[in-house]
Amino acid sequence: MGWFSIKMTEQEALGISNSFIESFEKLFQAANTPENVGLFCSLQLGTDDAYFLSPDAKKLAEPALAMRPATACPRPSKKDVILLVGNESALKLLS
């Protein structure tokens, strides 16, 4: 099972909306903050802003993904993303 990306909405990219992050964080907390789950985003925001989900994060986020298609993607590089939700151990999942 691989990594997934979710295109940010314009409101999310502008920092106006955090609803996806908040929904994911609730699911993360309800699952007792598993160590192998991470939600990341691009360090430098631009026209192709996206969230990145570790493989186990995609499973955890299924309820929040009903209206947001997740696309398979390569594992992001640690230097290109920041951790939004997850334990510091989730950083070890990056390339």
Phi and psi restraints in degrees (range 20) as a CNS / XPLOR table:
assign (resid 1 and name C) (resid 2 and name N)
       (resid 2 and name CA) (resid 2 and name C) 1.0 -111.6 20.0 2
assign (resid 2 and name N) (resid 2 and name CA)
       (resid 2 and name C) (resid 3 and name N) 1.0 -167.2 20.0 2
assign (resid 2 and name C) (resid 3 and name N)
       (resid 3 and name CA) (resid 3 and name C) 1.0 -84.3 20.0 2
assign (resid 3 and name N) (resid 3 and name CA)
       (resid 3 and name C) (resid 4 and name N) 1.0 159.7 20.0 2
assign (resid 3 and name C) (resid 4 and name N)
       (resid 4 and name CA) (resid 4 and name C) 1.0 -136.3 20.0 2
assign (resid 4 and name N) (resid 4 and name CA)
       (resid 4 and name C) (resid 5 and name N) 1.0 151.3 20.0 2
assign (resid 4 and name C) (resid 5 and name N)
       (resid 5 and name CA) (resid 5 and name C) 1.0 -122.5 20.0 2
assign (resid 5 and name N) (resid 5 and name CA)
       (resid 5 and name C) (resid 6 and name N) 1.0 152.9 20.0 2
assign (resid 5 and name C) (resid 6 and name N)
       (resid 6 and name CA) (resid 6 and name C) 1.0 -131.5 20.0 2
assign (resid 6 and name N) (resid 6 and name CA)
       (resid 6 and name C) (resid 7 and name N) 1.0 122.3 20.0 2
assign (resid 6 and name C) (resid 7 and name N)
       (resid 7 and name CA) (resid 7 and name C) 1.0 -63.5 20.0 2
assign (resid 7 and name N) (resid 7 and name CA)
       (resid 7 and name C) (resid 8 and name N) 1.0 131.5 20.0 2
assign (resid 7 and name C) (resid 8 and name N)
       (resid 8 and name CA) (resid 8 and name C) 1.0 -73.4 20.0 2
assign (resid 8 and name N) (resid 8 and name CA)
       (resid 8 and name C) (resid 9 and name N) 1.0 148.3 20.0 2
assign (resid 8 and name C) (resid 9 and name N)
       (resid 9 and name CA) (resid 9 and name C) 1.0 -75.7 20.0 2
assign (resid 9 and name N) (resid 9 and name CA)
       (resid 9 and name C) (resid 10 and name N) 1.0 165.4 20.0 2
assign (resid 9 and name C) (resid 10 and name N)
       (resid 10 and name CA) (resid 10 and name C) 1.0 -60.0 20.0 2
assign (resid 10 and name N) (resid 10 and name CA)
       (resid 10 and name C) (resid 11 and name N) 1.0 -39.3 20.0 2
assign (resid 10 and name C) (resid 11 and name N)
       (resid 11 and name CA) (resid 11 and name C) 1.0 -64.1 20.0 2
assign (resid 11 and name N) (resid 11 and name CA)
       (resid 11 and name C) (resid 12 and name N) 1.0 -38.9 20.0 2
assign (resid 11 and name C) (resid 12 and name N)
       (resid 12 and name CA) (resid 12 and name C) 1.0 -67.4 20.0 2
assign (resid 12 and name N) (resid 12 and name CA)
       (resid 12 and name C) (resid 13 and name N) 1.0 -43.5 20.0 2
assign (resid 12 and name C) (resid 13 and name N)
       (resid 13 and name CA) (resid 13 and name C) 1.0 -63.0 20.0 2
assign (resid 13 and name N) (resid 13 and name CA)
       (resid 13 and name C) (resid 14 and name N) 1.0 -31.7 20.0 2
assign (resid 13 and name C) (resid 14 and name N)
       (resid 14 and name CA) (resid 14 and name C) 1.0 -85.9 20.0 2
assign (resid 14 and name N) (resid 14 and name CA)
       (resid 14 and name C) (resid 15 and name N) 1.0 -4.0 20.0 2
assign (resid 14 and name C) (resid 15 and name N)
       (resid 15 and name CA) (resid 15 and name C) 1.0 80.6 20.0 2
assign (resid 15 and name N) (resid 15 and name CA)
       (resid 15 and name C) (resid 16 and name N) 1.0 13.3 20.0 2
assign (resid 15 and name C) (resid 16 and name N)
       (resid 16 and name CA) (resid 16 and name C) 1.0 -81.8 20.0 2
assign (resid 16 and name N) (resid 16 and name CA)
       (resid 16 and name C) (resid 17 and name N) 1.0 -32.4 20.0 2
assign (resid 16 and name C) (resid 17 and name N)
       (resid 17 and name CA) (resid 17 and name C) 1.0 -124.5 20.0 2
assign (resid 17 and name N) (resid 17 and name CA)
       (resid 17 and name C) (resid 18 and name N) 1.0 134.0 20.0 2
assign (resid 17 and name C) (resid 18 and name N)
       (resid 18 and name CA) (resid 18 and name C) 1.0 -123.6 20.0 2
assign (resid 18 and name N) (resid 18 and name CA)
       (resid 18 and name C) (resid 19 and name N) 1.0 22.3 20.0 2
assign (resid 18 and name C) (resid 19 and name N)
       (resid 19 and name CA) (resid 19 and name C) 1.0 -62.4 20.0 2
assign (resid 19 and name N) (resid 19 and name CA)
       (resid 19 and name C) (resid 20 and name N) 1.0 -38.3 20.0 2
assign (resid 19 and name C) (resid 20 and name N)
       (resid 20 and name CA) (resid 20 and name C) 1.0 -66.5 20.0 2
assign (resid 20 and name N) (resid 20 and name CA)
       (resid 20 and name C) (resid 21 and name N) 1.0 -43.3 20.0 2
assign (resid 20 and name C) (resid 21 and name N)
       (resid 21 and name CA) (resid 21 and name C) 1.0 -61.9 20.0 2
assign (resid 21 and name N) (resid 21 and name CA)
       (resid 21 and name C) (resid 22 and name N) 1.0 -44.0 20.0 2
assign (resid 21 and name C) (resid 22 and name N)
       (resid 22 and name CA) (resid 22 and name C) 1.0 -63.8 20.0 2
assign (resid 22 and name N) (resid 22 and name CA)
       (resid 22 and name C) (resid 23 and name N) 1.0 -41.9 20.0 2
assign (resid 22 and name C) (resid 23 and name N)
       (resid 23 and name CA) (resid 23 and name C) 1.0 -63.5 20.0 2
assign (resid 23 and name N) (resid 23 and name CA)
       (resid 23 and name C) (resid 24 and name N) 1.0 -43.9 20.0 2
assign (resid 23 and name C) (resid 24 and name N)
       (resid 24 and name CA) (resid 24 and name C) 1.0 -64.5 20.0 2
assign (resid 24 and name N) (resid 24 and name CA)
       (resid 24 and name C) (resid 25 and name N) 1.0 -41.6 20.0 2
assign (resid 24 and name C) (resid 25 and name N)
       (resid 25 and name CA) (resid 25 and name C) 1.0 -62.7 20.0 2
assign (resid 25 and name N) (resid 25 and name CA)
       (resid 25 and name C) (resid 26 and name N) 1.0 -38.6 20.0 2
assign (resid 25 and name C) (resid 26 and name N)
       (resid 26 and name CA) (resid 26 and name C) 1.0 -61.6 20.0 2
assign (resid 26 and name N) (resid 26 and name CA)
       (resid 26 and name C) (resid 27 and name N) 1.0 -43.0 20.0 2
assign (resid 26 and name C) (resid 27 and name N)
       (resid 27 and name CA) (resid 27 and name C) 1.0 -65.2 20.0 2
assign (resid 27 and name N) (resid 27 and name CA)
       (resid 27 and name C) (resid 28 and name N) 1.0 -40.4 20.0 2
assign (resid 27 and name C) (resid 28 and name N)
       (resid 28 and name CA) (resid 28 and name C) 1.0 -62.3 20.0 2
assign (resid 28 and name N) (resid 28 and name CA)
       (resid 28 and name C) (resid 29 and name N) 1.0 -45.4 20.0 2
assign (resid 28 and name C) (resid 29 and name N)
       (resid 29 and name CA) (resid 29 and name C) 1.0 -65.8 20.0 2
assign (resid 29 and name N) (resid 29 and name CA)
       (resid 29 and name C) (resid 30 and name N) 1.0 -41.3 20.0 2
assign (resid 29 and name C) (resid 30 and name N)
       (resid 30 and name CA) (resid 30 and name C) 1.0 -64.6 20.0 2
assign (resid 30 and name N) (resid 30 and name CA)
       (resid 30 and name C) (resid 31 and name N) 1.0 -25.8 20.0 2
assign (resid 30 and name C) (resid 31 and name N)
       (resid 31 and name CA) (resid 31 and name C) 1.0 -90.5 20.0 2
assign (resid 31 and name N) (resid 31 and name CA)
       (resid 31 and name C) (resid 32 and name N) 1.0 12.1 20.0 2
assign (resid 31 and name C) (resid 32 and name N)
       (resid 32 and name CA) (resid 32 and name C) 1.0 65.7 20.0 2
assign (resid 32 and name N) (resid 32 and name CA)
       (resid 32 and name C) (resid 33 and name N) 1.0 39.2 20.0 2
assign (resid 32 and name C) (resid 33 and name N)
       (resid 33 and name CA) (resid 33 and name C) 1.0 47.1 20.0 2
assign (resid 33 and name N) (resid 33 and name CA)
       (resid 33 and name C) (resid 34 and name N) 1.0 62.7 20.0 2
assign (resid 33 and name C) (resid 34 and name N)
       (resid 34 and name CA) (resid 34 and name C) 1.0 -60.5 20.0 2
assign (resid 34 and name N) (resid 34 and name CA)
       (resid 34 and name C) (resid 35 and name N) 1.0 142.5 20.0 2
assign (resid 34 and name C) (resid 35 and name N)
       (resid 35 and name CA) (resid 35 and name C) 1.0 -71.4 20.0 2
assign (resid 35 and name N) (resid 35 and name CA)
       (resid 35 and name C) (resid 36 and name N) 1.0 -26.2 20.0 2
assign (resid 35 and name C) (resid 36 and name N)
       (resid 36 and name CA) (resid 36 and name C) 1.0 -95.7 20.0 2
assign (resid 36 and name N) (resid 36 and name CA)
       (resid 36 and name C) (resid 37 and name N) 1.0 22.8 20.0 2
assign (resid 36 and name C) (resid 37 and name N)
       (resid 37 and name CA) (resid 37 and name C) 1.0 -119.7 20.0 2
assign (resid 37 and name N) (resid 37 and name CA)
       (resid 37 and name C) (resid 38 and name N) 1.0 129.5 20.0 2
assign (resid 37 and name C) (resid 38 and name N)
       (resid 38 and name CA) (resid 38 and name C) 1.0 -147.1 20.0 2
assign (resid 38 and name N) (resid 38 and name CA)
       (resid 38 and name C) (resid 39 and name N) 1.0 138.2 20.0 2
assign (resid 38 and name C) (resid 39 and name N)
       (resid 39 and name CA) (resid 39 and name C) 1.0 -112.7 20.0 2
assign (resid 39 and name N) (resid 39 and name CA)
       (resid 39 and name C) (resid 40 and name N) 1.0 123.4 20.0 2
assign (resid 39 and name C) (resid 40 and name N)
       (resid 40 and name CA) (resid 40 and name C) 1.0 -123.1 20.0 2
assign (resid 40 and name N) (resid 40 and name CA)
       (resid 40 and name C) (resid 41 and name N) 1.0 165.1 20.0 2
assign (resid 40 and name C) (resid 41 and name N)
       (resid 41 and name CA) (resid 41 and name C) 1.0 -141.7 20.0 2
assign (resid 41 and name N) (resid 41 and name CA)
       (resid 41 and name C) (resid 42 and name N) 1.0 164.1 20.0 2
assign (resid 41 and name C) (resid 42 and name N)
       (resid 42 and name CA) (resid 42 and name C) 1.0 -59.6 20.0 2
assign (resid 42 and name N) (resid 42 and name CA)
       (resid 42 and name C) (resid 43 and name N) 1.0 138.6 20.0 2
assign (resid 42 and name C) (resid 43 and name N)
       (resid 43 and name CA) (resid 43 and name C) 1.0 -67.0 20.0 2
assign (resid 43 and name N) (resid 43 and name CA)
       (resid 43 and name C) (resid 44 and name N) 1.0 -44.6 20.0 2
assign (resid 43 and name C) (resid 44 and name N)
       (resid 44 and name CA) (resid 44 and name C) 1.0 -103.5 20.0 2
assign (resid 44 and name N) (resid 44 and name CA)
       (resid 44 and name C) (resid 45 and name N) 1.0 111.7 20.0 2
assign (resid 44 and name C) (resid 45 and name N)
       (resid 45 and name CA) (resid 45 and name C) 1.0 -77.1 20.0 2
assign (resid 45 and name N) (resid 45 and name CA)
       (resid 45 and name C) (resid 46 and name N) 1.0 144.0 20.0 2
assign (resid 45 and name C) (resid 46 and name N)
       (resid 46 and name CA) (resid 46 and name C) 1.0 -158.4 20.0 2
assign (resid 46 and name N) (resid 46 and name CA)
       (resid 46 and name C) (resid 47 and name N) 1.0 -157.8 20.0 2
assign (resid 46 and name C) (resid 47 and name N)
       (resid 47 and name CA) (resid 47 and name C) 1.0 -69.3 20.0 2
assign (resid 47 and name N) (resid 47 and name CA)
       (resid 47 and name C) (resid 48 and name N) 1.0 -22.9 20.0 2
assign (resid 47 and name C) (resid 48 and name N)
       (resid 48 and name CA) (resid 48 and name C) 1.0 -108.9 20.0 2
assign (resid 48 and name N) (resid 48 and name CA)
       (resid 48 and name C) (resid 49 and name N) 1.0 41.7 20.0 2
assign (resid 48 and name C) (resid 49 and name N)
       (resid 49 and name CA) (resid 49 and name C) 1.0 -58.5 20.0 2
assign (resid 49 and name N) (resid 49 and name CA)
       (resid 49 and name C) (resid 50 and name N) 1.0 137.7 20.0 2
assign (resid 49 and name C) (resid 50 and name N)
       (resid 50 and name CA) (resid 50 and name C) 1.0 -150.2 20.0 2
assign (resid 50 and name N) (resid 50 and name CA)
       (resid 50 and name C) (resid 51 and name N) 1.0 155.9 20.0 2
assign (resid 50 and name C) (resid 51 and name N)
       (resid 51 and name CA) (resid 51 and name C) 1.0 -95.1 20.0 2
assign (resid 51 and name N) (resid 51 and name CA)
       (resid 51 and name C) (resid 52 and name N) 1.0 148.3 20.0 2
assign (resid 51 and name C) (resid 52 and name N)
       (resid 52 and name CA) (resid 52 and name C) 1.0 -121.2 20.0 2
assign (resid 52 and name N) (resid 52 and name CA)
       (resid 52 and name C) (resid 53 and name N) 1.0 131.2 20.0 2
assign (resid 52 and name C) (resid 53 and name N)
       (resid 53 and name CA) (resid 53 and name C) 1.0 -114.0 20.0 2
assign (resid 53 and name N) (resid 53 and name CA)
       (resid 53 and name C) (resid 54 and name N) 1.0 127.9 20.0 2
assign (resid 53 and name C) (resid 54 and name N)
       (resid 54 and name CA) (resid 54 and name C) 1.0 -64.4 20.0 2
assign (resid 54 and name N) (resid 54 and name CA)
       (resid 54 and name C) (resid 55 and name N) 1.0 161.8 20.0 2
assign (resid 54 and name C) (resid 55 and name N)
       (resid 55 and name CA) (resid 55 and name C) 1.0 -52.6 20.0 2
assign (resid 55 and name N) (resid 55 and name CA)
       (resid 55 and name C) (resid 56 and name N) 1.0 -45.9 20.0 2
assign (resid 55 and name C) (resid 56 and name N)
       (resid 56 and name CA) (resid 56 and name C) 1.0 -73.5 20.0 2
assign (resid 56 and name N) (resid 56 and name CA)
       (resid 56 and name C) (resid 57 and name N) 1.0 -24.5 20.0 2
assign (resid 56 and name C) (resid 57 and name N)
       (resid 57 and name CA) (resid 57 and name C) 1.0 -67.0 20.0 2
assign (resid 57 and name N) (resid 57 and name CA)
       (resid 57 and name C) (resid 58 and name N) 1.0 -35.5 20.0 2
assign (resid 57 and name C) (resid 58 and name N)
       (resid 58 and name CA) (resid 58 and name C) 1.0 -61.6 20.0 2
assign (resid 58 and name N) (resid 58 and name CA)
       (resid 58 and name C) (resid 59 and name N) 1.0 -44.1 20.0 2
assign (resid 58 and name C) (resid 59 and name N)
       (resid 59 and name CA) (resid 59 and name C) 1.0 -62.1 20.0 2
assign (resid 59 and name N) (resid 59 and name CA)
       (resid 59 and name C) (resid 60 and name N) 1.0 -44.3 20.0 2
assign (resid 59 and name C) (resid 60 and name N)
       (resid 60 and name CA) (resid 60 and name C) 1.0 -63.4 20.0 2
assign (resid 60 and name N) (resid 60 and name CA)
       (resid 60 and name C) (resid 61 and name N) 1.0 -36.3 20.0 2
assign (resid 60 and name C) (resid 61 and name N)
       (resid 61 and name CA) (resid 61 and name C) 1.0 -86.0 20.0 2
assign (resid 61 and name N) (resid 61 and name CA)
       (resid 61 and name C) (resid 62 and name N) 1.0 0.8 20.0 2
assign (resid 61 and name C) (resid 62 and name N)
       (resid 62 and name CA) (resid 62 and name C) 1.0 -45.5 20.0 2
assign (resid 62 and name N) (resid 62 and name CA)
       (resid 62 and name C) (resid 63 and name N) 1.0 -45.2 20.0 2
assign (resid 62 and name C) (resid 63 and name N)
       (resid 63 and name CA) (resid 63 and name C) 1.0 -62.0 20.0 2
assign (resid 63 and name N) (resid 63 and name CA)
       (resid 63 and name C) (resid 64 and name N) 1.0 -29.9 20.0 2
assign (resid 63 and name C) (resid 64 and name N)
       (resid 64 and name CA) (resid 64 and name C) 1.0 -85.7 20.0 2
assign (resid 64 and name N) (resid 64 and name CA)
       (resid 64 and name C) (resid 65 and name N) 1.0 -8.3 20.0 2
assign (resid 64 and name C) (resid 65 and name N)
       (resid 65 and name CA) (resid 65 and name C) 1.0 -98.3 20.0 2
assign (resid 65 and name N) (resid 65 and name CA)
       (resid 65 and name C) (resid 66 and name N) 1.0 6.1 20.0 2
assign (resid 65 and name C) (resid 66 and name N)
       (resid 66 and name CA) (resid 66 and name C) 1.0 -54.7 20.0 2
assign (resid 66 and name N) (resid 66 and name CA)
       (resid 66 and name C) (resid 67 and name N) 1.0 -39.8 20.0 2
assign (resid 66 and name C) (resid 67 and name N)
       (resid 67 and name CA) (resid 67 and name C) 1.0 -107.0 20.0 2
assign (resid 67 and name N) (resid 67 and name CA)
       (resid 67 and name C) (resid 68 and name N) 1.0 5.0 20.0 2
assign (resid 67 and name C) (resid 68 and name N)
       (resid 68 and name CA) (resid 68 and name C) 1.0 -126.3 20.0 2
assign (resid 68 and name N) (resid 68 and name CA)
       (resid 68 and name C) (resid 69 and name N) 1.0 104.2 20.0 2
assign (resid 68 and name C) (resid 69 and name N)
       (resid 69 and name CA) (resid 69 and name C) 1.0 -67.4 20.0 2
assign (resid 69 and name N) (resid 69 and name CA)
       (resid 69 and name C) (resid 70 and name N) 1.0 132.8 20.0 2
assign (resid 69 and name C) (resid 70 and name N)
       (resid 70 and name CA) (resid 70 and name C) 1.0 -101.4 20.0 2
assign (resid 70 and name N) (resid 70 and name CA)
       (resid 70 and name C) (resid 71 and name N) 1.0 133.6 20.0 2
assign (resid 70 and name C) (resid 71 and name N)
       (resid 71 and name CA) (resid 71 and name C) 1.0 -113.1 20.0 2
assign (resid 71 and name N) (resid 71 and name CA)
       (resid 71 and name C) (resid 72 and name N) 1.0 134.1 20.0 2
assign (resid 71 and name C) (resid 72 and name N)
       (resid 72 and name CA) (resid 72 and name C) 1.0 -58.5 20.0 2
assign (resid 72 and name N) (resid 72 and name CA)
       (resid 72 and name C) (resid 73 and name N) 1.0 141.4 20.0 2
assign (resid 72 and name C) (resid 73 and name N)
       (resid 73 and name CA) (resid 73 and name C) 1.0 -150.2 20.0 2
assign (resid 73 and name N) (resid 73 and name CA)
       (resid 73 and name C) (resid 74 and name N) 1.0 165.3 20.0 2
assign (resid 73 and name C) (resid 74 and name N)
       (resid 74 and name CA) (resid 74 and name C) 1.0 -68.7 20.0 2
assign (resid 74 and name N) (resid 74 and name CA)
       (resid 74 and name C) (resid 75 and name N) 1.0 156.5 20.0 2
assign (resid 74 and name C) (resid 75 and name N)
       (resid 75 and name CA) (resid 75 and name C) 1.0 -62.0 20.0 2
assign (resid 75 and name N) (resid 75 and name CA)
       (resid 75 and name C) (resid 76 and name N) 1.0 129.3 20.0 2
assign (resid 75 and name C) (resid 76 and name N)
       (resid 76 and name CA) (resid 76 and name C) 1.0 -72.0 20.0 2
assign (resid 76 and name N) (resid 76 and name CA)
       (resid 76 and name C) (resid 77 and name N) 1.0 160.0 20.0 2
assign (resid 76 and name C) (resid 77 and name N)
       (resid 77 and name CA) (resid 77 and name C) 1.0 -86.2 20.0 2
assign (resid 77 and name N) (resid 77 and name CA)
       (resid 77 and name C) (resid 78 and name N) 1.0 141.9 20.0 2
assign (resid 77 and name C) (resid 78 and name N)
       (resid 78 and name CA) (resid 78 and name C) 1.0 -56.6 20.0 2
assign (resid 78 and name N) (resid 78 and name CA)
       (resid 78 and name C) (resid 79 and name N) 1.0 -31.7 20.0 2
assign (resid 78 and name C) (resid 79 and name N)
       (resid 79 and name CA) (resid 79 and name C) 1.0 -77.4 20.0 2
assign (resid 79 and name N) (resid 79 and name CA)
       (resid 79 and name C) (resid 80 and name N) 1.0 -12.0 20.0 2
assign (resid 79 and name C) (resid 80 and name N)
       (resid 80 and name CA) (resid 80 and name C) 1.0 -105.9 20.0 2
assign (resid 80 and name N) (resid 80 and name CA)
       (resid 80 and name C) (resid 81 and name N) 1.0 -7.2 20.0 2
assign (resid 80 and name C) (resid 81 and name N)
       (resid 81 and name CA) (resid 81 and name C) 1.0 -133.0 20.0 2
assign (resid 81 and name N) (resid 81 and name CA)
       (resid 81 and name C) (resid 82 and name N) 1.0 163.6 20.0 2
assign (resid 81 and name C) (resid 82 and name N)
       (resid 82 and name CA) (resid 82 and name C) 1.0 -123.2 20.0 2
assign (resid 82 and name N) (resid 82 and name CA)
       (resid 82 and name C) (resid 83 and name N) 1.0 150.2 20.0 2
assign (resid 82 and name C) (resid 83 and name N)
       (resid 83 and name CA) (resid 83 and name C) 1.0 -82.0 20.0 2
assign (resid 83 and name N) (resid 83 and name CA)
       (resid 83 and name C) (resid 84 and name N) 1.0 122.3 20.0 2
assign (resid 83 and name C) (resid 84 and name N)
       (resid 84 and name CA) (resid 84 and name C) 1.0 -94.8 20.0 2
assign (resid 84 and name N) (resid 84 and name CA)
       (resid 84 and name C) (resid 85 and name N) 1.0 -45.4 20.0 2
assign (resid 84 and name C) (resid 85 and name N)
       (resid 85 and name CA) (resid 85 and name C) 1.0 -139.3 20.0 2
assign (resid 85 and name N) (resid 85 and name CA)
       (resid 85 and name C) (resid 86 and name N) 1.0 130.1 20.0 2
assign (resid 85 and name C) (resid 86 and name N)
       (resid 86 and name CA) (resid 86 and name C) 1.0 143.3 20.0 2
assign (resid 86 and name N) (resid 86 and name CA)
       (resid 86 and name C) (resid 87 and name N) 1.0 170.4 20.0 2
assign (resid 86 and name C) (resid 87 and name N)
       (resid 87 and name CA) (resid 87 and name C) 1.0 -81.6 20.0 2
assign (resid 87 and name N) (resid 87 and name CA)
       (resid 87 and name C) (resid 88 and name N) 1.0 158.0 20.0 2
assign (resid 87 and name C) (resid 88 and name N)
       (resid 88 and name CA) (resid 88 and name C) 1.0 -55.8 20.0 2
assign (resid 88 and name N) (resid 88 and name CA)
       (resid 88 and name C) (resid 89 and name N) 1.0 -28.3 20.0 2
assign (resid 88 and name C) (resid 89 and name N)
       (resid 89 and name CA) (resid 89 and name C) 1.0 -63.5 20.0 2
assign (resid 89 and name N) (resid 89 and name CA)
       (resid 89 and name C) (resid 90 and name N) 1.0 -20.6 20.0 2
assign (resid 89 and name C) (resid 90 and name N)
       (resid 90 and name CA) (resid 90 and name C) 1.0 -64.5 20.0 2
assign (resid 90 and name N) (resid 90 and name CA)
       (resid 90 and name C) (resid 91 and name N) 1.0 -23.4 20.0 2
assign (resid 90 and name C) (resid 91 and name N)
       (resid 91 and name CA) (resid 91 and name C) 1.0 -63.2 20.0 2
assign (resid 91 and name N) (resid 91 and name CA)
       (resid 91 and name C) (resid 92 and name N) 1.0 -25.7 20.0 2
assign (resid 91 and name C) (resid 92 and name N)
       (resid 92 and name CA) (resid 92 and name C) 1.0 -69.2 20.0 2
assign (resid 92 and name N) (resid 92 and name CA)
       (resid 92 and name C) (resid 93 and name N) 1.0 -15.0 20.0 2
assign (resid 92 and name C) (resid 93 and name N)
       (resid 93 and name CA) (resid 93 and name C) 1.0 -78.4 20.0 2
assign (resid 93 and name N) (resid 93 and name CA)
       (resid 93 and name C) (resid 94 and name N) 1.0 -14.8 20.0 2
assign (resid 93 and name C) (resid 94 and name N)
       (resid 94 and name CA) (resid 94 and name C) 1.0 -81.9 20.0 2
assign (resid 94 and name N) (resid 94 and name CA)
       (resid 94 and name C) (resid 95 and name N) 1.0 160.2 20.0 2
